[in-house]
Amino acid sequence: MTIWTKAFWKGALDRAIKTFFQTFVAVLVAGVGADAVGISAGILDAPWLAALSVSALATFLSIATAVGNADNTAKDASLDSGRGV
């Protein structure tokens, strides 16, 4: 299977979106938690730029991994399409 199929890009996009948000939340929570020891932290104190930067890198790496493993990415996408949610 190649990367030039709809199934591949559906799987790669699904993984990339999940990776972005999982990383974003993890970095944001870790950053606020680390800064909040002993003080109260508000929404303006959150490390938004760091969270976006790390999440963008993780998303890029997710897509690179998908390209390197096109068969599994496309296979995973085809398995997900049959499930009703």
N, CA, C and O atoms as a Maestro MAE file, in Angstrom:
{
 s_m_m2io_version
 :::
 2.0.0
}

f_m_ct {
 s_m_title
 :::
 protein
 m_atom[340] {
  # First column is atom index #
  i_m_mmod_type
  r_m_x_coord
  r_m_y_coord
  r_m_z_coord
  i_m_residue_number
  s_m_chain_name
  s_m_pdb_residue_name
  s_m_pdb_atom_name
  i_m_atomic_number
  :::
  1 25 0.844 -1.175 0.000 1 A "MET " " N  " 7
  2 3 0.000 0.000 0.000 1 A "MET " " CA " 6
  3 2 0.891 1.241 0.000 1 A "MET " " C  " 6
  4 15 1.986 1.235 0.563 1 A "MET " " O  " 8
  5 25 0.415 2.283 -0.628 2 A "THR " " N  " 7
  6 3 1.199 3.513 -0.722 2 A "THR " " CA " 6
  7 2 0.544 4.626 0.093 2 A "THR " " C  " 6
  8 15 -0.540 4.466 0.654 2 A "THR " " O  " 8
  9 25 1.232 5.738 0.134 3 A "ILE " " N  " 7
  10 3 0.679 6.884 0.854 3 A "ILE " " CA " 6
  11 2 -0.326 7.659 0.003 3 A "ILE " " C  " 6
  12 15 -0.916 8.631 0.475 3 A "ILE " " O  " 8
  13 25 -0.523 7.243 -1.229 4 A "TRP " " N  " 7
  14 3 -1.405 7.974 -2.135 4 A "TRP " " CA " 6
  15 2 -2.812 7.401 -2.158 4 A "TRP " " C  " 6
  16 15 -3.458 7.382 -3.206 4 A "TRP " " O  " 8
  17 25 -3.288 6.940 -1.024 5 A "THR " " N  " 7
  18 3 -4.650 6.409 -0.953 5 A "THR " " CA " 6
  19 2 -5.457 7.208 0.069 5 A "THR " " C  " 6
  20 15 -4.911 7.823 0.985 5 A "THR " " O  " 8
  21 25 -6.764 7.175 -0.122 6 A "LYS " " N  " 7
  22 3 -7.655 7.865 0.812 6 A "LYS " " CA " 6
  23 2 -7.570 7.238 2.201 6 A "LYS " " C  " 6
  24 15 -7.594 7.946 3.208 6 A "LYS " " O  " 8
  25 25 -7.471 5.918 2.256 7 A "ALA " " N  " 7
  26 3 -7.401 5.222 3.546 7 A "ALA " " CA " 6
  27 2 -6.158 5.636 4.329 7 A "ALA " " C  " 6
  28 15 -6.220 5.828 5.543 7 A "ALA " " O  " 8
  29 25 -5.035 5.772 3.634 8 A "PHE " " N  " 7
  30 3 -3.810 6.185 4.317 8 A "PHE " " CA " 6
  31 2 -3.972 7.569 4.936 8 A "PHE " " C  " 6
  32 15 -3.686 7.757 6.119 8 A "PHE " " O  " 8
  33 25 -4.425 8.532 4.150 9 A "TRP " " N  " 7
  34 3 -4.515 9.902 4.652 9 A "TRP " " CA " 6
  35 2 -5.589 10.052 5.720 9 A "TRP " " C  " 6
  36 15 -5.470 10.892 6.613 9 A "TRP " " O  " 8
  37 25 -6.629 9.244 5.630 10 A "LYS " " N  " 7
  38 3 -7.642 9.258 6.687 10 A "LYS " " CA " 6
  39 2 -7.022 8.782 8.000 10 A "LYS " " C  " 6
  40 15 -7.230 9.395 9.047 10 A "LYS " " O  " 8
  41 25 -6.270 7.702 7.944 11 A "GLY " " N  " 7
  42 3 -5.604 7.184 9.137 11 A "GLY " " CA " 6
  43 2 -4.543 8.131 9.662 11 A "GLY " " C  " 6
  44 15 -4.437 8.339 10.871 11 A "GLY " " O  " 8
  45 25 -3.756 8.708 8.762 12 A "ALA " " N  " 7
  46 3 -2.694 9.630 9.173 12 A "ALA " " CA " 6
  47 2 -3.278 10.887 9.815 12 A "ALA " " C  " 6
  48 15 -2.758 11.373 10.819 12 A "ALA " " O  " 8
  49 25 -4.352 11.410 9.239 13 A "LEU " " N  " 7
  50 3 -4.984 12.604 9.796 13 A "LEU " " CA " 6
  51 2 -5.593 12.311 11.162 13 A "LEU " " C  " 6
  52 15 -5.490 13.123 12.081 13 A "LEU " " O  " 8
  53 25 -6.222 11.160 11.292 14 A "ASP " " N  " 7
  54 3 -6.803 10.758 12.577 14 A "ASP " " CA " 6
  55 2 -5.724 10.683 13.654 14 A "ASP " " C  " 6
  56 15 -5.899 11.203 14.757 14 A "ASP " " O  " 8
  57 25 -4.620 10.038 13.330 15 A "ARG " " N  " 7
  58 3 -3.505 9.935 14.285 15 A "ARG " " CA " 6
  59 2 -2.917 11.297 14.617 15 A "ARG " " C  " 6
  60 15 -2.624 11.589 15.777 15 A "ARG " " O  " 8
  61 25 -2.747 12.127 13.601 16 A "ALA " " N  " 7
  62 3 -2.132 13.442 13.802 16 A "ALA " " CA " 6
  63 2 -2.987 14.324 14.714 16 A "ALA " " C  " 6
  64 15 -2.461 15.007 15.592 16 A "ALA " " O  " 8
  65 25 -4.299 14.308 14.505 17 A "ILE " " N  " 7
  66 3 -5.195 15.114 15.340 17 A "ILE " " CA " 6
  67 2 -5.161 14.632 16.782 17 A "ILE " " C  " 6
  68 15 -5.074 15.436 17.710 17 A "ILE " " O  " 8
  69 25 -5.229 13.319 16.969 18 A "LYS " " N  " 7
  70 3 -5.170 12.763 18.327 18 A "LYS " " CA " 6
  71 2 -3.839 13.104 18.998 18 A "LYS " " C  " 6
  72 15 -3.802 13.484 20.169 18 A "LYS " " O  " 8
  73 25 -2.762 12.964 18.251 19 A "THR " " N  " 7
  74 3 -1.438 13.265 18.800 19 A "THR " " CA " 6
  75 2 -1.334 14.724 19.213 19 A "THR " " C  " 6
  76 15 -0.818 15.037 20.285 19 A "THR " " O  " 8
  77 25 -1.830 15.625 18.353 20 A "PHE " " N  " 7
  78 3 -1.755 17.050 18.661 20 A "PHE " " CA " 6
  79 2 -2.462 17.366 19.975 20 A "PHE " " C  " 6
  80 15 -1.882 18.000 20.857 20 A "PHE " " O  " 8
  81 25 -3.705 16.928 20.108 21 A "PHE " " N  " 7
  82 3 -4.472 17.291 21.300 21 A "PHE " " CA " 6
  83 2 -3.984 16.587 22.562 21 A "PHE " " C  " 6
  84 15 -4.000 17.176 23.642 21 A "PHE " " O  " 8
  85 25 -3.555 15.348 22.439 22 A "GLN " " N  " 7
  86 3 -3.010 14.652 23.610 22 A "GLN " " CA " 6
  87 2 -1.744 15.344 24.108 22 A "GLN " " C  " 6
  88 15 -1.567 15.535 25.311 22 A "GLN " " O  " 8
  89 25 -0.872 15.714 23.186 23 A "THR " " N  " 7
  90 3 0.371 16.386 23.560 23 A "THR " " CA " 6
  91 2 0.098 17.777 24.112 23 A "THR " " C  " 6
  92 15 0.699 18.190 25.104 23 A "THR " " O  " 8
  93 25 -0.807 18.491 23.468 24 A "PHE " " N  " 7
  94 3 -1.145 19.843 23.908 24 A "PHE " " CA " 6
  95 2 -1.648 19.852 25.351 24 A "PHE " " C  " 6
  96 15 -1.191 20.645 26.174 24 A "PHE " " O  " 8
  97 25 -2.589 18.966 25.645 25 A "VAL " " N  " 7
  98 3 -3.141 18.902 27.004 25 A "VAL " " CA " 6
  99 2 -2.074 18.470 28.005 25 A "VAL " " C  " 6
  100 15 -1.991 19.025 29.101 25 A "VAL " " O  " 8
  101 25 -1.265 17.492 27.638 26 A "ALA " " N  " 7
  102 3 -0.224 17.009 28.556 26 A "ALA " " CA " 6
  103 2 0.781 18.108 28.893 26 A "ALA " " C  " 6
  104 15 1.128 18.292 30.059 26 A "ALA " " O  " 8
  105 25 1.248 18.833 27.892 27 A "VAL " " N  " 7
  106 3 2.228 19.897 28.131 27 A "VAL " " CA " 6
  107 2 1.589 21.042 28.910 27 A "VAL " " C  " 6
  108 15 2.209 21.611 29.809 27 A "VAL " " O  " 8
  109 25 0.363 21.372 28.568 28 A "LEU " " N  " 7
  110 3 -0.329 22.453 29.266 28 A "LEU " " CA " 6
  111 2 -0.534 22.119 30.736 28 A "LEU " " C  " 6
  112 15 -0.255 22.946 31.604 28 A "LEU " " O  " 8
  113 25 -1.017 20.925 31.023 29 A "VAL " " N  " 7
  114 3 -1.249 20.507 32.410 29 A "VAL " " CA " 6
  115 2 0.067 20.416 33.174 29 A "VAL " " C  " 6
  116 15 0.154 20.856 34.321 29 A "VAL " " O  " 8
  117 25 1.081 19.852 32.549 30 A "ALA " " N  " 7
  118 3 2.380 19.732 33.219 30 A "ALA " " CA " 6
  119 2 2.978 21.106 33.495 30 A "ALA " " C  " 6
  120 15 3.552 21.330 34.561 30 A "ALA " " O  " 8
  121 25 2.850 22.019 32.552 31 A "GLY " " N  " 7
  122 3 3.398 23.362 32.726 31 A "GLY " " CA " 6
  123 2 2.679 24.143 33.805 31 A "GLY " " C  " 6
  124 15 3.320 24.799 34.627 31 A "GLY " " O  " 8
  125 25 1.362 24.083 33.815 32 A "VAL " " N  " 7
  126 3 0.586 24.787 34.835 32 A "VAL " " CA " 6
  127 2 0.832 24.157 36.194 32 A "VAL " " C  " 6
  128 15 0.975 24.866 37.190 32 A "VAL " " O  " 8
  129 25 0.884 22.840 36.245 33 A "GLY " " N  " 7
  130 3 1.125 22.144 37.510 33 A "GLY " " CA " 6
  131 2 2.486 22.482 38.094 33 A "GLY " " C  " 6
  132 15 2.621 22.658 39.305 33 A "GLY " " O  " 8
  133 25 3.486 22.571 37.241 34 A "ALA " " N  " 7
  134 3 4.839 22.886 37.714 34 A "ALA " " CA " 6
  135 2 4.924 24.320 38.216 34 A "ALA " " C  " 6
  136 15 5.607 24.594 39.203 34 A "ALA " " O  " 8
  137 25 4.238 25.230 37.546 35 A "ASP " " N  " 7
  138 3 4.276 26.638 37.941 35 A "ASP " " CA " 6
  139 2 3.362 26.943 39.122 35 A "ASP " " C  " 6
  140 15 3.544 27.953 39.801 35 A "ASP " " O  " 8
  141 25 2.389 26.085 39.368 36 A "ALA " " N  " 7
  142 3 1.373 26.378 40.380 36 A "ALA " " CA " 6
  143 2 1.761 25.948 41.786 36 A "ALA " " C  " 6
  144 15 1.004 26.189 42.727 36 A "ALA " " O  " 8
  145 25 2.905 25.326 41.954 37 A "VAL " " N  " 7
  146 3 3.308 24.867 43.285 37 A "VAL " " CA " 6
  147 2 3.536 26.089 44.173 37 A "VAL " " C  " 6
  148 15 4.459 26.874 43.957 37 A "VAL " " O  " 8
  149 25 2.677 26.225 45.169 38 A "GLY " " N  " 7
  150 3 2.823 27.327 46.116 38 A "GLY " " CA " 6
  151 2 2.134 28.616 45.711 38 A "GLY " " C  " 6
  152 15 2.034 29.539 46.520 38 A "GLY " " O  " 8
  153 25 1.652 28.702 44.462 39 A "ILE " " N  " 7
  154 3 0.941 29.908 44.029 39 A "ILE " " CA " 6
  155 2 -0.298 29.497 43.256 39 A "ILE " " C  " 6
  156 15 -0.433 28.342 42.855 39 A "ILE " " O  " 8
  157 25 -1.187 30.429 43.051 40 A "SER " " N  " 7
  158 3 -2.355 30.114 42.226 40 A "SER " " CA " 6
  159 2 -2.034 30.490 40.780 40 A "SER " " C  " 6
  160 15 -1.490 31.562 40.512 40 A "SER " " O  " 8
  161 25 -2.373 29.604 39.865 41 A "ALA " " N  " 7
  162 3 -2.085 29.835 38.450 41 A "ALA " " CA " 6
  163 2 -3.395 30.055 37.709 41 A "ALA " " C  " 6
  164 15 -4.357 29.311 37.897 41 A "ALA " " O  " 8
  165 25 -3.425 31.062 36.880 42 A "GLY " " N  " 7
  166 3 -4.610 31.352 36.086 42 A "GLY " " CA " 6
  167 2 -4.399 30.971 34.637 42 A "GLY " " C  " 6
  168 15 -3.345 30.457 34.261 42 A "GLY " " O  " 8
  169 25 -5.405 31.227 33.834 43 A "ILE " " N  " 7
  170 3 -5.341 30.852 32.418 43 A "ILE " " CA " 6
  171 2 -4.237 31.624 31.688 43 A "ILE " " C  " 6
  172 15 -3.664 31.120 30.722 43 A "ILE " " O  " 8
  173 25 -3.942 32.823 32.140 44 A "LEU " " N  " 7
  174 3 -2.889 33.608 31.494 44 A "LEU " " CA " 6
  175 2 -1.496 33.123 31.857 44 A "LEU " " C  " 6
  176 15 -0.519 33.461 31.189 44 A "LEU " " O  " 8
  177 25 -1.408 32.327 32.920 45 A "ASP " " N  " 7
  178 3 -0.114 31.794 33.348 45 A "ASP " " CA " 6
  179 2 0.254 30.497 32.629 45 A "ASP " " C  " 6
  180 15 1.376 30.010 32.765 45 A "ASP " " O  " 8
  181 25 -0.672 29.947 31.877 46 A "ALA " " N  " 7
  182 3 -0.431 28.674 31.191 46 A "ALA " " CA " 6
  183 2 0.616 28.857 30.089 46 A "ALA " " C  " 6
  184 15 0.664 29.907 29.449 46 A "ALA " " O  " 8
  185 25 1.448 27.846 29.869 47 A "PRO " " N  " 7
  186 3 2.496 27.930 28.835 47 A "PRO " " CA " 6
  187 2 1.944 27.606 27.437 47 A "PRO " " C  " 6
  188 15 2.284 26.580 26.848 47 A "PRO " " O  " 8
  189 25 1.092 28.496 26.920 48 A "TRP " " N  " 7
  190 3 0.406 28.241 25.655 48 A "TRP " " CA " 6
  191 2 1.378 28.050 24.492 48 A "TRP " " C  " 6
  192 15 1.222 27.114 23.708 48 A "TRP " " O  " 8
  193 25 2.360 28.908 24.373 49 A "LEU " " N  " 7
  194 3 3.297 28.827 23.246 49 A "LEU " " CA " 6
  195 2 4.111 27.539 23.293 49 A "LEU " " C  " 6
  196 15 4.323 26.899 22.263 49 A "LEU " " O  " 8
  197 25 4.559 27.165 24.467 50 A "ALA " " N  " 7
  198 3 5.313 25.914 24.608 50 A "ALA " " CA " 6
  199 2 4.433 24.719 24.258 50 A "ALA " " C  " 6
  200 15 4.885 23.790 23.588 50 A "ALA " " O  " 8
  201 25 3.187 24.737 24.704 51 A "ALA " " N  " 7
  202 3 2.274 23.633 24.412 51 A "ALA " " CA " 6
  203 2 2.019 23.526 22.907 51 A "ALA " " C  " 6
  204 15 2.009 22.424 22.358 51 A "ALA " " O  " 8
  205 25 1.816 24.653 22.244 52 A "LEU " " N  " 7
  206 3 1.601 24.637 20.792 52 A "LEU " " CA " 6
  207 2 2.845 24.168 20.045 52 A "LEU " " C  " 6
  208 15 2.747 23.401 19.087 52 A "LEU " " O  " 8
  209 25 4.006 24.626 20.480 53 A "SER " " N  " 7
  210 3 5.256 24.255 19.829 53 A "SER " " CA " 6
  211 2 5.530 22.754 19.936 53 A "SER " " C  " 6
  212 15 5.837 22.101 18.938 53 A "SER " " O  " 8
  213 25 5.417 22.222 21.135 54 A "VAL " " N  " 7
  214 3 5.667 20.787 21.334 54 A "VAL " " CA " 6
  215 2 4.615 19.962 20.600 54 A "VAL " " C  " 6
  216 15 4.935 18.918 20.032 54 A "VAL " " O  " 8
  217 25 3.361 20.418 20.605 55 A "SER " " N  " 7
  218 3 2.286 19.693 19.923 55 A "SER " " CA " 6
  219 2 2.494 19.673 18.413 55 A "SER " " C  " 6
  220 15 2.231 18.663 17.761 55 A "SER " " O  " 8
  221 25 2.963 20.781 17.858 56 A "ALA " " N  " 7
  222 3 3.237 20.830 16.420 56 A "ALA " " CA " 6
  223 2 4.346 19.850 16.046 56 A "ALA " " C  " 6
  224 15 4.252 19.160 15.032 56 A "ALA " " O  " 8
  225 25 5.388 19.791 16.860 57 A "LEU " " N  " 7
  226 3 6.471 18.844 16.599 57 A "LEU " " CA " 6
  227 2 5.970 17.404 16.704 57 A "LEU " " C  " 6
  228 15 6.309 16.569 15.864 57 A "LEU " " O  " 8
  229 25 5.177 17.110 17.714 58 A "ALA " " N  " 7
  230 3 4.637 15.758 17.880 58 A "ALA " " CA " 6
  231 2 3.737 15.380 16.706 58 A "ALA " " C  " 6
  232 15 3.743 14.229 16.268 58 A "ALA " " O  " 8
  233 25 2.966 16.336 16.196 59 A "THR " " N  " 7
  234 3 2.097 16.083 15.046 59 A "THR " " CA " 6
  235 2 2.927 15.787 13.803 59 A "THR " " C  " 6
  236 15 2.608 14.867 13.049 59 A "THR " " O  " 8
  237 25 3.980 16.553 13.586 60 A "PHE " " N  " 7
  238 3 4.884 16.302 12.461 60 A "PHE " " CA " 6
  239 2 5.483 14.899 12.554 60 A "PHE " " C  " 6
  240 15 5.535 14.172 11.562 60 A "PHE " " O  " 8
  241 25 5.934 14.528 13.748 61 A "LEU " " N  " 7
  242 3 6.517 13.198 13.934 61 A "LEU " " CA " 6
  243 2 5.481 12.097 13.738 61 A "LEU " " C  " 6
  244 15 5.815 11.017 13.252 61 A "LEU " " O  " 8
  245 25 4.243 12.354 14.104 62 A "SER " " N  " 7
  246 3 3.171 11.386 13.889 62 A "SER " " CA " 6
  247 2 2.954 11.136 12.395 62 A "SER " " C  " 6
  248 15 2.797 9.992 11.967 62 A "SER " " O  " 8
  249 25 2.946 12.201 11.618 63 A "ILE " " N  " 7
  250 3 2.770 12.059 10.165 63 A "ILE " " CA " 6
  251 2 3.983 11.373 9.548 63 A "ILE " " C  " 6
  252 15 3.832 10.538 8.657 63 A "ILE " " O  " 8
  253 25 5.182 11.715 10.011 64 A "ALA " " N  " 7
  254 3 6.391 11.056 9.505 64 A "ALA " " CA " 6
  255 2 6.366 9.563 9.810 64 A "ALA " " C  " 6
  256 15 6.764 8.751 8.976 64 A "ALA " " O  " 8
  257 25 5.904 9.201 10.994 65 A "THR " " N  " 7
  258 3 5.789 7.790 11.356 65 A "THR " " CA " 6
  259 2 4.758 7.095 10.473 65 A "THR " " C  " 6
  260 15 4.966 5.958 10.049 65 A "THR " " O  " 8
  261 25 3.654 7.770 10.198 66 A "ALA " " N  " 7
  262 3 2.620 7.191 9.342 66 A "ALA " " CA " 6
  263 2 3.155 6.937 7.934 66 A "ALA " " C  " 6
  264 15 2.866 5.902 7.334 66 A "ALA " " O  " 8
  265 25 3.932 7.879 7.411 67 A "VAL " " N  " 7
  266 3 4.520 7.702 6.076 67 A "VAL " " CA " 6
  267 2 5.477 6.521 6.077 67 A "VAL " " C  " 6
  268 15 5.530 5.762 5.109 67 A "VAL " " O  " 8
  269 25 6.226 6.362 7.146 68 A "GLY " " N  " 7
  270 3 7.161 5.246 7.251 68 A "GLY " " CA " 6
  271 2 6.483 3.903 7.435 68 A "GLY " " C  " 6
  272 15 7.108 2.861 7.236 68 A "GLY " " O  " 8
  273 25 5.220 3.911 7.808 69 A "ASN " " N  " 7
  274 3 4.489 2.675 8.054 69 A "ASN " " CA " 6
  275 2 3.116 2.758 7.385 69 A "ASN " " C  " 6
  276 15 2.085 2.607 8.041 69 A "ASN " " O  " 8
  277 25 3.118 2.997 6.087 70 A "ALA " " N  " 7
  278 3 1.888 3.253 5.342 70 A "ALA " " CA " 6
  279 2 0.898 2.096 5.402 70 A "ALA " " C  " 6
  280 15 -0.310 2.325 5.456 70 A "ALA " " O  " 8
  281 25 1.384 0.871 5.393 71 A "ASP " " N  " 7
  282 3 0.471 -0.278 5.408 71 A "ASP " " CA " 6
  283 2 -0.386 -0.306 6.668 71 A "ASP " " C  " 6
  284 15 -1.603 -0.469 6.583 71 A "ASP " " O  " 8
  285 25 0.226 -0.151 7.820 72 A "ASN " " N  " 7
  286 3 -0.540 -0.178 9.070 72 A "ASN " " CA " 6
  287 2 -1.442 1.036 9.212 72 A "ASN " " C  " 6
  288 15 -2.548 0.923 9.741 72 A "ASN " " O  " 8
  289 25 -0.994 2.188 8.751 73 A "THR " " N  " 7
  290 3 -1.811 3.396 8.842 73 A "THR " " CA " 6
  291 2 -3.085 3.233 8.036 73 A "THR " " C  " 6
  292 15 -4.170 3.546 8.526 73 A "THR " " O  " 8
  293 25 -2.972 2.752 6.811 74 A "ALA " " N  " 7
  294 3 -4.140 2.550 5.962 74 A "ALA " " CA " 6
  295 2 -5.028 1.441 6.511 74 A "ALA " " C  " 6
  296 15 -6.254 1.546 6.464 74 A "ALA " " O  " 8
  297 25 -4.416 0.378 7.032 75 A "LYS " " N  " 7
  298 3 -5.186 -0.733 7.586 75 A "LYS " " CA " 6
  299 2 -5.986 -0.271 8.798 75 A "LYS " " C  " 6
  300 15 -7.158 -0.622 8.935 75 A "LYS " " O  " 8
  301 25 -5.367 0.510 9.675 76 A "ASP " " N  " 7
  302 3 -6.056 1.019 10.859 76 A "ASP " " CA " 6
  303 2 -7.235 1.904 10.467 76 A "ASP " " C  " 6
  304 15 -8.285 1.853 11.107 76 A "ASP " " O  " 8
  305 25 -7.074 2.707 9.431 77 A "ALA " " N  " 7
  306 3 -8.153 3.591 8.989 77 A "ALA " " CA " 6
  307 2 -9.316 2.787 8.433 77 A "ALA " " C  " 6
  308 15 -10.473 3.140 8.662 77 A "ALA " " O  " 8
  309 25 -9.032 1.714 7.707 78 A "SER " " N  " 7
  310 3 -10.114 0.912 7.142 78 A "SER " " CA " 6
  311 2 -10.859 0.154 8.227 78 A "SER " " C  " 6
  312 15 -12.059 -0.086 8.089 78 A "SER " " O  " 8
  313 25 -10.185 -0.227 9.300 79 A "LEU " " N  " 7
  314 3 -10.855 -0.891 10.416 79 A "LEU " " CA " 6
  315 2 -11.770 0.077 11.154 79 A "LEU " " C  " 6
  316 15 -12.855 -0.309 11.588 79 A "LEU " " O  " 8
  317 25 -11.348 1.322 11.301 80 A "ASP " " N  " 7
  318 3 -12.150 2.322 12.001 80 A "ASP " " CA " 6
  319 2 -13.396 2.713 11.220 80 A "ASP " " C  " 6
  320 15 -14.408 3.068 11.825 80 A "ASP " " O  " 8
  321 25 -13.349 2.656 9.895 81 A "SER " " N  " 7
  322 3 -14.475 3.121 9.096 81 A "SER " " CA " 6
  323 2 -15.700 2.230 9.236 81 A "SER " " C  " 6
  324 15 -16.813 2.678 8.963 81 A "SER " " O  " 8
  325 25 -15.528 0.994 9.650 82 A "GLY " " N  " 7
  326 3 -16.655 0.090 9.782 82 A "GLY " " CA " 6
  327 2 -17.354 0.159 11.119 82 A "GLY " " C  " 6
  328 15 -18.360 -0.521 11.322 82 A "GLY " " O  " 8
  329 25 -16.856 0.949 12.021 83 A "ARG " " N  " 7
  330 3 -17.429 0.979 13.359 83 A "ARG " " CA " 6
  331 2 -18.396 2.153 13.475 83 A "ARG " " C  " 6
  332 15 -18.066 3.275 13.090 83 A "ARG " " O  " 8
  333 25 -19.567 1.897 13.997 84 A "GLY " " N  " 7
  334 3 -20.565 2.946 14.187 84 A "GLY " " CA " 6
  335 2 -20.484 3.521 15.581 84 A "GLY " " C  " 6
  336 15 -20.486 2.797 16.576 84 A "GLY " " O  " 8
  337 25 -20.415 4.829 15.631 85 A "VAL " " N  " 7
  338 3 -20.305 5.484 16.937 85 A "VAL " " CA " 6
  339 2 -21.500 6.364 17.155 85 A "VAL " " C  " 6
  340 15 -21.609 7.010 18.197 85 A "VAL " " O  " 8
  :::
 }
 m_bond[339] {
  # First column is bond index #
  i_m_from
  i_m_to
  i_m_order
  :::
  1 1 2 1
  2 2 3 1
  3 3 4 2
  4 3 5 1
  5 5 6 1
  6 6 7 1
  7 7 8 2
  8 7 9 1
  9 9 10 1
  10 10 11 1
  11 11 12 2
  12 11 13 1
  13 13 14 1
  14 14 15 1
  15 15 16 2
  16 15 17 1
  17 17 18 1
  18 18 19 1
  19 19 20 2
  20 19 21 1
  21 21 22 1
  22 22 23 1
  23 23 24 2
  24 23 25 1
  25 25 26 1
  26 26 27 1
  27 27 28 2
  28 27 29 1
  29 29 30 1
  30 30 31 1
  31 31 32 2
  32 31 33 1
  33 33 34 1
  34 34 35 1
  35 35 36 2
  36 35 37 1
  37 37 38 1
  38 38 39 1
  39 39 40 2
  40 39 41 1
  41 41 42 1
  42 42 43 1
  43 43 44 2
  44 43 45 1
  45 45 46 1
  46 46 47 1
  47 47 48 2
  48 47 49 1
  49 49 50 1
  50 50 51 1
  51 51 52 2
  52 51 53 1
  53 53 54 1
  54 54 55 1
  55 55 56 2
  56 55 57 1
  57 57 58 1
  58 58 59 1
  59 59 60 2
  60 59 61 1
  61 61 62 1
  62 62 63 1
  63 63 64 2
  64 63 65 1
  65 65 66 1
  66 66 67 1
  67 67 68 2
  68 67 69 1
  69 69 70 1
  70 70 71 1
  71 71 72 2
  72 71 73 1
  73 73 74 1
  74 74 75 1
  75 75 76 2
  76 75 77 1
  77 77 78 1
  78 78 79 1
  79 79 80 2
  80 79 81 1
  81 81 82 1
  82 82 83 1
  83 83 84 2
  84 83 85 1
  85 85 86 1
  86 86 87 1
  87 87 88 2
  88 87 89 1
  89 89 90 1
  90 90 91 1
  91 91 92 2
  92 91 93 1
  93 93 94 1
  94 94 95 1
  95 95 96 2
  96 95 97 1
  97 97 98 1
  98 98 99 1
  99 99 100 2
  100 99 101 1
  101 101 102 1
  102 102 103 1
  103 103 104 2
  104 103 105 1
  105 105 106 1
  106 106 107 1
  107 107 108 2
  108 107 109 1
  109 109 110 1
  110 110 111 1
  111 111 112 2
  112 111 113 1
  113 113 114 1
  114 114 115 1
  115 115 116 2
  116 115 117 1
  117 117 118 1
  118 118 119 1
  119 119 120 2
  120 119 121 1
  121 121 122 1
  122 122 123 1
  123 123 124 2
  124 123 125 1
  125 125 126 1
  126 126 127 1
  127 127 128 2
  128 127 129 1
  129 129 130 1
  130 130 131 1
  131 131 132 2
  132 131 133 1
  133 133 134 1
  134 134 135 1
  135 135 136 2
  136 135 137 1
  137 137 138 1
  138 138 139 1
  139 139 140 2
  140 139 141 1
  141 141 142 1
  142 142 143 1
  143 143 144 2
  144 143 145 1
  145 145 146 1
  146 146 147 1
  147 147 148 2
  148 147 149 1
  149 149 150 1
  150 150 151 1
  151 151 152 2
  152 151 153 1
  153 153 154 1
  154 154 155 1
  155 155 156 2
  156 155 157 1
  157 157 158 1
  158 158 159 1
  159 159 160 2
  160 159 161 1
  161 161 162 1
  162 162 163 1
  163 163 164 2
  164 163 165 1
  165 165 166 1
  166 166 167 1
  167 167 168 2
  168 167 169 1
  169 169 170 1
  170 170 171 1
  171 171 172 2
  172 171 173 1
  173 173 174 1
  174 174 175 1
  175 175 176 2
  176 175 177 1
  177 177 178 1
  178 178 179 1
  179 179 180 2
  180 179 181 1
  181 181 182 1
  182 182 183 1
  183 183 184 2
  184 183 185 1
  185 185 186 1
  186 186 187 1
  187 187 188 2
  188 187 189 1
  189 189 190 1
  190 190 191 1
  191 191 192 2
  192 191 193 1
  193 193 194 1
  194 194 195 1
  195 195 196 2
  196 195 197 1
  197 197 198 1
  198 198 199 1
  199 199 200 2
  200 199 201 1
  201 201 202 1
  202 202 203 1
  203 203 204 2
  204 203 205 1
  205 205 206 1
  206 206 207 1
  207 207 208 2
  208 207 209 1
  209 209 210 1
  210 210 211 1
  211 211 212 2
  212 211 213 1
  213 213 214 1
  214 214 215 1
  215 215 216 2
  216 215 217 1
  217 217 218 1
  218 218 219 1
  219 219 220 2
  220 219 221 1
  221 221 222 1
  222 222 223 1
  223 223 224 2
  224 223 225 1
  225 225 226 1
  226 226 227 1
  227 227 228 2
  228 227 229 1
  229 229 230 1
  230 230 231 1
  231 231 232 2
  232 231 233 1
  233 233 234 1
  234 234 235 1
  235 235 236 2
  236 235 237 1
  237 237 238 1
  238 238 239 1
  239 239 240 2
  240 239 241 1
  241 241 242 1
  242 242 243 1
  243 243 244 2
  244 243 245 1
  245 245 246 1
  246 246 247 1
  247 247 248 2
  248 247 249 1
  249 249 250 1
  250 250 251 1
  251 251 252 2
  252 251 253 1
  253 253 254 1
  254 254 255 1
  255 255 256 2
  256 255 257 1
  257 257 258 1
  258 258 259 1
  259 259 260 2
  260 259 261 1
  261 261 262 1
  262 262 263 1
  263 263 264 2
  264 263 265 1
  265 265 266 1
  266 266 267 1
  267 267 268 2
  268 267 269 1
  269 269 270 1
  270 270 271 1
  271 271 272 2
  272 271 273 1
  273 273 274 1
  274 274 275 1
  275 275 276 2
  276 275 277 1
  277 277 278 1
  278 278 279 1
  279 279 280 2
  280 279 281 1
  281 281 282 1
  282 282 283 1
  283 283 284 2
  284 283 285 1
  285 285 286 1
  286 286 287 1
  287 287 288 2
  288 287 289 1
  289 289 290 1
  290 290 291 1
  291 291 292 2
  292 291 293 1
  293 293 294 1
  294 294 295 1
  295 295 296 2
  296 295 297 1
  297 297 298 1
  298 298 299 1
  299 299 300 2
  300 299 301 1
  301 301 302 1
  302 302 303 1
  303 303 304 2
  304 303 305 1
  305 305 306 1
  306 306 307 1
  307 307 308 2
  308 307 309 1
  309 309 310 1
  310 310 311 1
  311 311 312 2
  312 311 313 1
  313 313 314 1
  314 314 315 1
  315 315 316 2
  316 315 317 1
  317 317 318 1
  318 318 319 1
  319 319 320 2
  320 319 321 1
  321 321 322 1
  322 322 323 1
  323 323 324 2
  324 323 325 1
  325 325 326 1
  326 326 327 1
  327 327 328 2
  328 327 329 1
  329 329 330 1
  330 330 331 1
  331 331 332 2
  332 331 333 1
  333 333 334 1
  334 334 335 1
  335 335 336 2
  336 335 337 1
  337 337 338 1
  338 338 339 1
  339 339 340 2
  :::
 }
}
